[in-house]
Amino acid sequence: MKYLSKLISELSVRSADRSQVSAMLRRRTFLQHSALVATAVTLPAAFVGCKSSSQGSSSNPVGDEESVLQSDPMNPERLHSWVRQLCEFQPRWAGYPEERRAAEWLAARLSDAGLNTKIEPYYMRKWQLDDWRVGLIHDTYEEEIKSFPMWSTKGGSGTAELIDVGLGSELELLARNIQGKAVVVTGKALLNVFATYKETYHRAAELGAVAMFVTSDAPDNLIRPTSSGQNYLDDNEIPAFQLGAQDLARLRDAARDGASVTWQLDAEHVDGTTHDVVGRLPGSGAEAGPIMVCAHYDAWFTGALDNATGVAGLIGLAEHFASLPVQDRPHDMIFVGVTGHDVGFPYGGVHHRVDAHPDEVTSLDLFVNLDHLAAKGEEHISGTGLIDMLGLVVERPGDEERMLFTTAHPALARTFLPYLVKYGLLAGVLPTIPTVNANSDLEGAMGEIGVPSVNLTMATPHYHTEEDTPDRIPAEQLSRAVSAHRDFLEDMQGMSRGQIMSPL
């Protein structure tokens, strides 16, 4: 444990926070592996109302490459440097110390770009996770099983007989007597996104299950955490855990033999605080409605694809548009970093902004969500990837498959499509927000209130796992994705609200 003690001291967290982080990192090897990629970062105090580029410069790229990196916001290595720096903050869970430090870092970057930047804290009901353990009971011994809790489920400990309920559908739950049992659910994630067990957790609890164990279709034996489908925090009834596919298969085998499992989950719901980071860039005033560009900066583990790539894009786009003459920005621009999308639901994404700033949100002429912008091309080969589902698995170079989600405003897809071609971004187009979209708390929430919205995204097999690391992010591909957004936004700057929202 000596290396963990050294790591914790290097994190330079204030003493009030250190005990919380220490408990988190010291006890669980699952988080230890993820945290070891972090290096020490010294940050300034919270950046509230920042404008000066002299503040927070300690995390900027330094050395001989600095002049090259500073010359172009779309520079691949510059953008990748933001990915690496954000990934140093772990765990970036909403309401936890490293999330606050990441907020300070992001505020410094937007301030350095020339934006009027504030960190806006707000209250949330936080899930305080301290420790957990799962053990499979054999005849003469207990074997610990690698696991991660399903986010925000109820804490507690217990032992129960295992019962396999297949995919966890309603019929499968009703077909078995699960009263007092621990259910084993073979979860799938269609297109690596859409979970097949969305409502299983609450339904199993209603039918008397006392715990749930599920896998989320990640490759190998990786664990892909999720929240429950109806995550109301204090109303979550039973402990639940995510397992790797191989370990879940072992629990299924054990269930057939009538074996039991034991668990301990030290977690509770407590009052907490999380943060929006908001950078404002005034336009010329020629168009009344602002354009908002958003990226969530929280993450399950290292979170390189999800969503350090989006945050890198947020910084790069802020730098680019801040460098333009004001007459080239008819619309005001608002650059926002939010949390809770991964680890804080249902409080996360833009929900706070919608509730706390309704006049600002409803005045928007455009909302662009930056999420999952780049990943290694070979990762398209997965059990549920788009090419696999079509029966077209081939070895090929290039990017991941993407989807361009938009609201039903034809100008959005029509304007974005040429830049998908120009920058070689393979994407299907779905003008389906808010009915079908990747993120109900981001572009989906904006679409619900009628704001024209866009999200160009991908979902690789390794996202939401401890292997979502910076080495999987090709800098050149990231630059192409951000450049496509830049060109799209430049075109949108030249459009009026009527043009953006036109049905033609």
C-alpha positions in Angstrom: 0.0 0.0 0.0 3.0 2.3 0.1 2.5 3.4 -3.5 -1.1 4.4 -2.8 -0.1 6.5 0.2 2.5 8.3 -2.0 -0.2 8.8 -4.7 -2.6 10.3 -2.3 -0.1 12.7 -1.0 0.8 13.8 -4.5 -2.8 14.6 -5.3 -2.3 17.8 -3.2 -5.9 17.7 -2.0 -6.7 20.0 1.0 -6.7 18.2 4.3 -10.5 18.5 4.5 -10.8 16.5 1.3 -7.9 14.1 1.7 -9.5 11.6 4.0 -12.4 11.2 1.6 -10.1 10.5 -1.4 -7.8 8.4 0.7 -10.6 6.1 1.7 -11.8 5.9 -1.9 -8.4 5.0 -3.4 -6.9 3.0 -0.6 -9.6 0.4 -0.2 -10.4 -0.7 -3.7 -7.9 -2.1 -6.3 -10.4 -1.4 -9.0 -10.0 2.4 -8.5 -6.3 2.0 -7.7 -5.5 0.8 -11.3 -7.4 3.8 -12.8 -5.9 6.3 -10.4 -2.3 5.4 -11.1 -2.4 7.2 -14.5 -2.8 10.4 -12.6 0.1 12.8 -11.8 0.2 15.7 -9.5 -1.3 19.0 -10.6 -1.1 22.1 -8.6 -4.2 24.3 -9.1 -5.1 27.8 -8.1 -8.1 28.7 -5.9 -11.5 28.7 -7.5 -11.7 30.9 -10.6 -14.8 33.1 -10.1 -15.2 36.0 -12.6 -11.8 35.3 -14.2 -10.5 37.2 -17.2 -6.7 37.3 -16.8 -4.7 34.7 -18.7 -2.0 34.9 -16.0 -4.0 32.8 -13.6 -3.9 29.0 -13.7 -1.1 28.8 -16.2 0.6 26.0 -14.3 -1.4 23.3 -16.2 -0.7 24.7 -19.7 1.7 22.9 -22.1 5.2 24.0 -21.4 8.7 23.6 -22.9 10.0 23.8 -26.5 6.6 22.8 -28.0 4.7 25.6 -26.3 4.9 28.1 -29.2 3.7 25.5 -31.7 0.9 24.4 -29.4 -0.2 27.9 -28.7 -0.4 28.9 -32.4 -3.5 26.9 -33.3 -6.4 25.8 -31.1 -7.0 22.9 -33.5 -3.4 21.6 -33.2 -3.8 17.9 -32.5 -1.1 17.8 -29.8 -2.6 20.8 -28.1 -6.1 19.3 -28.0 -4.6 16.0 -26.8 -2.8 17.8 -24.1 -6.2 18.9 -22.7 -7.3 15.3 -22.7 -4.3 14.2 -20.8 -4.5 17.0 -18.2 -8.2 16.5 -17.5 -7.6 12.7 -17.1 -5.2 13.5 -14.2 -8.2 14.3 -12.0 -9.6 11.0 -10.6 -12.2 10.2 -9.6 -14.2 13.0 -11.3 -17.5 12.1 -9.7 -20.0 14.9 -9.1 -19.6 16.3 -5.6 -16.2 14.7 -5.0 -12.9 16.7 -4.5 -11.4 15.9 -7.9 -14.5 17.1 -9.6 -14.1 20.5 -7.9 -10.4 20.6 -8.9 -11.3 19.7 -12.5 -13.8 22.6 -12.4 -11.0 25.0 -11.4 -8.7 23.6 -14.1 -11.4 24.1 -16.8 -12.3 27.6 -15.6 -8.6 28.5 -15.9 -8.5 27.2 -19.4 -11.5 29.2 -20.5 -10.3 32.2 -18.7 -6.9 31.9 -20.5 -8.8 31.8 -23.8 -10.2 35.3 -22.9 -13.7 34.3 -21.7 -15.4 35.9 -18.7 -15.6 32.7 -16.7 -17.3 31.7 -13.5 -17.7 28.5 -11.5 -21.3 28.2 -10.4 -21.8 25.8 -7.5 -25.1 24.2 -6.8 -26.7 21.7 -4.3 -27.2 18.1 -5.2 -28.1 14.9 -3.4 -24.7 13.1 -3.6 -24.0 9.4 -3.4 -21.0 9.0 -1.0 -19.3 5.7 -1.9 -16.6 4.6 0.6 -16.2 0.8 0.2 -17.7 -2.3 -1.2 -17.1 -6.1 -1.6 -18.7 -9.0 -3.4 -17.9 -12.6 -2.5 -19.0 -15.9 -4.1 -19.5 -18.6 -1.5 -18.1 -22.0 -2.2 -18.4 -25.1 -0.1 -15.4 -24.4 2.1 -14.3 -20.8 1.3 -15.4 -17.4 0.0 -13.9 -15.9 -3.2 -13.9 -12.2 -3.7 -15.3 -11.1 -7.1 -14.2 -8.0 -8.9 -17.1 -5.6 -9.0 -18.3 -2.0 -9.0 -21.5 -0.7 -7.5 -24.3 0.3 -9.7 -24.4 4.1 -9.1 -26.5 5.4 -6.3 -28.1 2.1 -5.2 -28.8 1.5 -1.6 -26.0 0.5 0.8 -26.0 -2.5 3.1 -24.7 -6.0 3.5 -26.1 -9.4 3.2 -26.0 -13.0 1.9 -28.5 -14.6 -0.4 -29.0 -17.4 -2.9 -28.2 -16.6 -6.5 -30.9 -16.8 -9.1 -30.3 -16.3 -12.8 -33.0 -14.2 -14.5 -31.4 -14.0 -18.0 -31.7 -10.6 -19.6 -33.9 -9.4 -16.7 -37.1 -8.9 -18.8 -40.5 -8.8 -17.2 -41.3 -12.3 -18.3 -38.0 -13.7 -17.0 -38.5 -11.9 -13.6 -42.0 -13.3 -13.2 -41.0 -16.8 -14.3 -38.9 -17.3 -11.2 -39.5 -16.9 -7.5 -37.0 -14.1 -6.7 -38.3 -13.3 -3.2 -35.2 -13.0 -0.9 -32.8 -13.9 -3.7 -29.9 -12.1 -5.4 -30.7 -11.8 -9.1 -28.1 -12.3 -11.8 -28.8 -10.3 -15.0 -27.0 -10.7 -18.3 -27.1 -7.1 -19.4 -26.5 -6.0 -23.0 -25.8 -2.6 -24.4 -27.1 -2.2 -27.9 -24.7 -0.1 -30.0 -22.6 0.1 -26.8 -25.2 2.6 -25.4 -28.7 1.4 -24.9 -29.0 -0.9 -21.9 -31.4 -3.8 -22.2 -31.9 -3.9 -18.4 -33.1 -0.3 -18.0 -36.0 -1.1 -15.7 -34.9 -4.4 -14.2 -33.4 -3.0 -11.0 -36.6 -1.4 -9.7 -38.8 -4.2 -10.9 -36.6 -6.9 -9.3 -36.8 -5.0 -6.0 -40.6 -4.8 -6.3 -40.7 -8.5 -6.7 -38.7 -9.1 -3.6 -35.1 -9.4 -4.7 -32.5 -8.3 -2.1 -29.6 -7.6 -4.4 -28.7 -7.5 -8.1 -25.6 -8.4 -10.1 -25.4 -7.4 -13.8 -23.0 -7.0 -16.6 -23.0 -4.2 -19.3 -21.5 -6.0 -22.3 -18.0 -4.5 -22.1 -15.2 -6.5 -23.8 -13.1 -9.1 -22.0 -13.8 -9.0 -18.2 -14.0 -5.2 -18.0 -16.7 -3.6 -15.9 -18.8 -0.8 -17.4 -20.7 1.0 -14.6 -24.1 2.6 -15.1 -26.8 4.2 -13.1 -30.2 2.5 -12.6 -32.8 3.2 -15.2 -35.0 5.2 -12.8 -32.4 6.6 -10.5 -34.1 8.5 -7.8 -31.3 8.2 -5.3 -32.9 7.8 -1.9 -35.7 5.7 -3.4 -33.3 3.0 -4.7 -34.2 0.0 -2.8 -31.5 -2.7 -2.9 -27.7 -2.9 -3.3 -26.6 -3.6 -6.9 -23.3 -4.3 -8.5 -21.7 -4.4 -12.0 -19.5 -7.3 -12.9 -17.3 -8.2 -15.9 -18.9 -10.6 -18.4 -16.7 -13.5 -17.5 -17.3 -13.1 -13.7 -21.0 -12.7 -14.3 -21.0 -16.0 -16.3 -19.4 -17.6 -13.2 -22.3 -16.3 -11.1 -24.8 -17.7 -13.6 -23.1 -21.1 -13.3 -23.1 -20.9 -9.5 -26.8 -20.0 -9.6 -27.6 -23.2 -11.4 -25.8 -25.1 -8.5 -27.8 -23.2 -5.9 -24.8 -21.2 -4.6 -25.0 -18.0 -2.6 -23.3 -14.6 -2.8 -22.4 -12.2 -0.1 -21.9 -8.4 -0.4 -21.1 -5.3 1.5 -21.7 -1.8 0.2 -20.7 1.2 2.4 -22.5 4.0 0.7 -25.1 6.6 1.5 -26.9 9.6 0.1 -25.7 12.9 1.6 -25.9 16.6 0.8 -23.3 17.7 -1.7 -22.2 20.4 -4.1 -21.2 20.2 -7.7 -20.3 22.9 -10.3 -21.1 24.3 -13.7 -18.2 26.1 -15.3 -19.5 28.9 -17.5 -17.5 31.0 -19.9 -19.1 33.9 -21.8 -18.0 35.4 -25.1 -19.9 38.4 -26.2 -20.8 38.7 -29.9 -21.5 41.8 -31.9 -25.2 41.8 -31.0 -26.4 41.4 -34.5 -28.3 38.3 -33.5 -30.2 38.2 -30.2 -30.0 34.5 -29.4 -26.8 33.0 -27.9 -25.1 29.8 -29.0 -24.3 27.4 -26.2 -21.5 24.9 -26.5 -21.4 22.3 -23.7 -19.3 19.3 -22.5 -19.7 17.3 -19.3 -16.4 16.9 -17.5 -17.3 14.2 -14.9 -16.3 10.6 -15.6 -16.5 7.1 -14.2 -12.8 6.5 -14.2 -10.0 8.1 -16.3 -12.7 9.2 -18.8 -10.6 10.0 -21.9 -13.1 9.4 -24.6 -16.0 10.1 -22.2 -15.6 12.9 -21.9 -12.1 14.5 -21.9 -12.3 14.6 -25.7 -15.4 16.8 -25.4 -13.8 19.1 -22.9 -10.8 19.4 -25.1 -13.1 20.4 -27.9 -14.8 22.9 -25.6 -11.5 24.6 -24.9 -10.3 24.5 -28.5 -13.5 26.0 -29.8 -13.5 28.7 -27.0 -9.9 29.6 -28.0 -10.8 29.8 -31.7 -13.9 31.9 -31.4 -12.3 34.2 -28.8 -9.6 34.9 -31.3 -12.0 36.2 -34.0 -13.0 39.8 -34.5 -16.2 40.5 -32.7 -18.0 41.3 -36.0 -17.5 37.6 -36.9 -19.6 36.6 -33.9 -23.1 37.9 -34.5 -24.3 35.6 -31.7 -23.1 35.7 -28.1 -21.5 32.4 -27.2 -21.7 30.5 -23.9 -19.2 27.7 -23.2 -20.4 25.4 -20.4 -18.8 22.5 -18.5 -21.3 20.4 -16.6 -21.2 17.4 -14.3 -23.4 14.5 -13.2 -24.0 13.1 -16.7 -22.1 9.9 -15.7 -21.9 10.1 -12.0 -24.7 12.2 -10.5 -27.8 11.3 -12.5 -30.6 12.5 -12.2 -29.1 15.8 -11.2 -26.7 16.1 -14.0 -26.1 17.6 -17.4 -28.0 20.8 -18.2 -30.9 20.1 -15.8 -29.6 22.6 -13.3 -29.2 25.3 -16.0 -32.7 24.6 -17.3 -34.1 25.0 -13.8 -32.0 27.8 -12.5 -31.6 29.9 -15.7 -34.9 29.4 -17.7 -34.7 32.8 -19.5 -31.2 32.2 -20.7 -31.9 28.7 -21.8 -35.1 29.4 -23.7 -33.3 32.3 -25.5 -30.7 30.1 -27.1 -30.6 29.8 -30.8 -28.4 26.7 -30.8 -27.1 24.1 -28.3 -24.1 21.9 -29.3 -23.1 19.1 -27.0 -19.5 17.8 -27.3 -19.3 14.2 -26.3 -17.1 11.2 -27.3 -15.2 13.0 -30.1 -12.4 10.6 -30.9 -11.2 7.0 -30.4 -9.0 4.4 -32.1 -10.6 3.1 -35.3 -10.1 -0.6 -34.6 -12.4 -0.4 -31.6 -15.4 -0.6 -34.0 -15.2 -4.4 -33.7 -17.5 -5.3 -30.8 -20.4 -7.5 -30.0 -22.9 -4.8 -30.4 -21.2 -2.2 -32.7 -23.1 -1.0 -35.7 -20.9 -2.8 -38.3 -21.2 -6.1 -36.4 -25.0 -5.7 -36.1 -25.2 -5.4 -39.9 -23.0 -8.4 -40.4 -20.2 -6.4 -42.0 -17.3 -7.0 -39.6 -14.1 -6.2 -41.5 -10.7 -5.0 -40.7 -10.5 -1.4 -41.8 -8.5 1.7 -40.9 -10.2 5.0 -39.9 -12.6 6.4 -37.4 -15.3 4.9 -35.2 -18.8 5.0 -36.6 -20.6 8.0 -35.3 -24.2 9.3 -35.2 -25.1 12.9 -35.8 -28.1 13.6 -33.6 -30.1 16.8 -34.3 -33.4 18.3 -33.6 -35.8 18.3 -36.5 -34.4 21.6 -37.9 -33.1 20.8 -41.4 -30.5 23.6 -41.3 -28.6 21.7 -38.7 -27.9 18.5 -40.6 -27.7 20.3 -43.9 -24.9 22.6 -42.5 -23.0 19.9 -40.7 -22.9 17.2 -43.4 -20.3 18.9 -45.7 -17.9 19.0 -42.8 -18.4 15.4 -42.0 -17.3 14.7 -45.5 -14.5 17.3 -45.5 -12.9 15.9 -42.3 -13.5 12.2 -43.1 -15.9 11.6 -40.2 -18.1 8.5 -40.8 -21.5 9.3 -39.4 -25.2 8.5 -39.9 -27.7 11.3 -39.4 -30.6 11.1 -37.1 -32.8 14.2 -36.8 -34.5 12.7 -33.8 -33.7 14.8 -30.7 -35.4 14.7 -28.2 -37.2 11.4 -29.0 -34.1 9.4 -29.8 -30.8 10.8 -28.8 -27.6 9.8 -26.9 -28.1 11.9 -23.8 -31.4 12.8 -22.3 -29.8 15.2 -19.8 -27.9 17.1 -22.4 -29.1 17.6 -26.0 -32.2 15.7 -25.1 -33.1 18.1 -22.4 -32.5 21.1 -24.6 -34.6 19.5 -27.4 -37.4 19.0 -25.0 -37.8 22.8 -24.5 -37.5 23.5 -28.2 -33.8 24.6 -28.5 -32.2 23.6 -31.8 -29.6 21.0 -30.7 -26.7 18.9 -32.1 -24.6 16.1 -30.9 -22.0 14.2 -33.0 -21.0 11.2 -30.9 -19.7 7.7 -30.8 -19.7 4.9 -28.3 -16.8 2.4 -28.2 -16.6 -0.8 -26.3 -14.1 0.6 -23.8 -16.0 3.7 -22.7 -17.2 3.7 -19.1 -14.4 1.3 -18.2 -11.0 1.7 -16.6 -9.4 1.3 -20.0 -10.9 4.6 -21.4 -7.5 6.2 -21.3 -5.7 8.9 -23.2 -3.6 6.4 -25.3 -6.8 5.4 -27.0 -7.4 8.9 -28.3 -5.8 9.6 -31.7 -4.8 13.3 -31.6 -5.2 13.8 -35.3 -8.7 12.3 -35.3 -9.7 14.5 -32.3 -8.5 17.6 -34.3 -10.6 16.6 -37.3 -13.7 16.2 -35.1 -13.2 19.6 -33.3 -12.4 21.3 -36.6 -15.7 20.0 -38.1 -17.5 21.6 -35.1 -15.6 24.8 -35.6 -16.6 25.1 -39.3 -20.2 24.2 -38.5 -20.4 26.8 -35.7 -18.8 29.5 -38.0 -21.6 28.9 -40.4 -24.3 28.9 -37.7 -22.9 32.3 -36.5 -24.0 33.7 -39.8 -27.6 32.5 -39.5 -30.5 34.2 -37.8 -32.9 32.3 -35.5 -35.4 32.1 -38.3 -32.8 30.5 -40.6 -31.7 28.0 -37.9 -35.3 27.0 -37.0 -36.7 27.1 -40.5 -38.7 23.9 -41.5 -37.3 24.1 -45.0 
